[in-house]
Every structure is written in C-alpha cells, then in structure tokens.
Amino acid sequence: MTAADPIARLKAAKRRFDRLRAQLPEREARRNSLLADSHVDPLSEEEKQEREARRARGEKNPPVPGRGRRTEIARLIDQTERNVRNIHEAELAYREATNRPRRLAEPDAAFAELPEAQRAVDEVIAARDAYYAAIAHALPPRKEGARVSGADADRFGEVRETTGLDPSHLRRIQRAVLEGRTARS
C-alpha cells in the first residue's frame, strides 16, 4: 500500500473501523458501568434522616464517596452533565432489569478506571473519523451539476463497492470531511 493509493488506504481504514465498531457495544457498556459506579446514587430517605440527626446534634456529616462527581465525569468523557445523568439512570435501570446489584465497584476505583474505558470508546470514534477521511480522499472531486464519468466514475464505483454505502451517503461524508477541514484551517 502506498500513500498515493487512496483505495488501499480506504480498505485498510474500513477493516480497522469495522473491527473496532464490532467492539463498540462492549466498550460503551464497560464505560457506562464504570460511570454508574463512580457516580454515587442519591441519598436514601434513611440516609437523609441520619444526616439530619447528626446535623441537629452538632456533628459533622462524613463525606459520601463520589458525591458531586457528575461535573468531573462529564468533563472526563466529554459529555454534558445531563448526558451523564441519563447514562447513569439508564445503567441503573438496566442493572435493575437484569437483577444485578446497583453497585459493582467502589466509586473511587471505578472513577480511576473511567479514563481508560473512555479512551477505548474514543479509539472507535478516531477510527470512524479516519475511515470517513479515507472515503473523502478516495472519492473524485465533486463538480456541481456534473455527473461523474470516465476514470472518476470507475473510482466512484470502486469506493461505493468497497464501502457498501449509497452515493448520497458517500457525498455527505465527503462534504462533511471537507467542510471540517476548511473550518479547522
């Protein structure tokens, strides 16, 4: 494979993306599980009453491990706090539906493992972006109002055959990649 062969680069990027995309559900499930474990559940009514009683006696309430981490978690996985809350609630609902315990790991240990789990998810996203860039590079340039013909049509057909995507999807990917490049420059 040479750097000048865009179809070979496309095929390599597609193989890598397909391999990683197959692993995405388990990678996201691991990340979501760690997110739920590093995020502390709201206090139960008994815990609230105990804390109120301690406060009434003038005692300090002990810190709850993991409380107030939603902002840190959101920053770590590059999501909004609302998305973190939604992922947390969905994971707890899944655990309840499958009769799993609400907590599988200690909050601090889960929070320490969360960056590695997020990197695994980000690897799939980076592979997707590289695949899309390879598609945009392999496609012939778009000429407004003109149909592809000759060697460009053959190349377009080869890209279409390699990816299995329809022409409008290929052009949308190409346009998004090219617009992203111009926005960065």
C-alpha positions, 0 to 999 in steps of 0.5 A, spaced: 500 500 500 502 506 498 500 513 500 498 515 493 493 509 493 487 512 496 483 505 495 488 501 499 488 506 504 480 506 504 480 498 505 485 498 510 481 504 514 474 500 513 477 493 516 480 497 522 473 501 523 469 495 522 473 491 527 473 496 532 465 498 531 464 490 532 467 492 539 463 498 540 457 495 544 462 492 549 466 498 550 460 503 551 457 498 556 464 497 560 464 505 560 457 506 562 458 501 568 464 504 570 460 511 570 454 508 574 459 506 579 463 512 580 457 516 580 454 515 587 446 514 587 442 519 591 441 519 598 436 514 601 430 517 605 434 513 611 440 516 609 437 523 609 434 522 616 441 520 619 444 526 616 439 530 619 440 527 626 447 528 626 446 535 623 441 537 629 446 534 634 452 538 632 456 533 628 459 533 622 456 529 616 462 524 613 463 525 606 459 520 601 464 517 596 463 520 589 458 525 591 458 531 586 462 527 581 457 528 575 461 535 573 468 531 573 465 525 569 462 529 564 468 533 563 472 526 563 468 523 557 466 529 554 459 529 555 454 534 558 452 533 565 445 531 563 448 526 558 451 523 564 445 523 568 441 519 563 447 514 562 447 513 569 439 512 570 439 508 564 445 503 567 441 503 573 435 501 570 438 496 566 442 493 572 435 493 575 432 489 569 437 484 569 437 483 577 444 485 578 446 489 584 446 497 583 453 497 585 459 493 582 465 497 584 467 502 589 466 509 586 473 511 587 476 505 583 471 505 578 472 513 577 480 511 576 478 506 571 473 511 567 479 514 563 481 508 560 474 505 558 473 512 555 479 512 551 477 505 548 470 508 546 474 514 543 479 509 539 472 507 535 470 514 534 478 516 531 477 510 527 470 512 524 473 519 523 479 516 519 475 511 515 470 517 513 477 521 511 479 515 507 472 515 503 473 523 502 480 522 499 478 516 495 472 519 492 473 524 485 472 531 486 465 533 486 463 538 480 456 541 481 451 539 476 456 534 473 455 527 473 461 523 474 464 519 468 470 516 465 476 514 470 472 518 476 466 514 475 470 507 475 473 510 482 466 512 484 464 505 483 470 502 486 469 506 493 461 505 493 463 497 492 468 497 497 464 501 502 457 498 501 454 505 502 449 509 497 452 515 493 448 520 497 451 517 503 458 517 500 457 525 498 455 527 505 461 524 508 465 527 503 462 534 504 462 533 511 470 531 511 471 537 507 467 542 510 471 540 517 477 541 514 476 548 511 473 550 518 479 547 522 484 551 517 
